[in-house]
Amino acid sequence: MSTVTEALTQDHREIEDAYNNIINATDDDTRVRWQNQFTWELARHSIGEELVVYPAFEKHLGEQGKLMASKDRDEHQVVKNKLSKFQSLKPEHPDFLPTIKSLMQDLAQHIKEEEGQDLPRLEKALSNDDSISLATSFGRTKAFVPSRSHPLAPNKPPFETVAGLLAAPIDHLMDLFRKFPDHNISPNPSTK
């Protein structure tokens, strides 16, 4: 069983891996597959954090946790806006690479602060069992949230939960028709 820090850090590495595969792809088909994987990973990760991790900041870290959650939600909104643009671009579009590079630049700073400051603060306030429980909840949450960016949707529970429950089935259905790196049908959100 992993802690919440381990679960989020693993997601961060998978997002970075998808980004590197987009940048290093030598053909448009490969780039589209990794674009879909990147979008799938990042959209689910972001909403999972907003529904599970940020409320834990607020609950366990008091006023500082509320400030951290608010700052992180603001950063996520910038990323969601860029991801929404990126997920609809074709690889041959002149904005394709500049958009993903700009998005990743913002995301890299967010990841650095989260891994270096936010998560260590949260882990100090949690027991090991609570951290494992939070990681489990985070993983389960990612199974039912949207797999595309919806920047106009609310970004705080309970409204984000409702919006996500409405958008997720449509996103998951459309994922069946998208190409992914493993050449199978879309990833199964209940297994990642």
ABEGO torsion letter per residue (X at the ends): XBBAAAAAAAAAAAAAAAAAAAAABABAAAAAAAAAAAAAAAAAAAAAAAAAAAAAAAAAAEAAAAAAAAAAAAAAAAAAAAAAAAAABBAABAAAAAAAAAAAAAAAAAAAAAAAAAAAAAAAABBAAAAAAAAAAAAAAAAABBABBBAABBABOAAAAAAAAAAAAAAAAAAAABBBAAGBBBBBAAAX
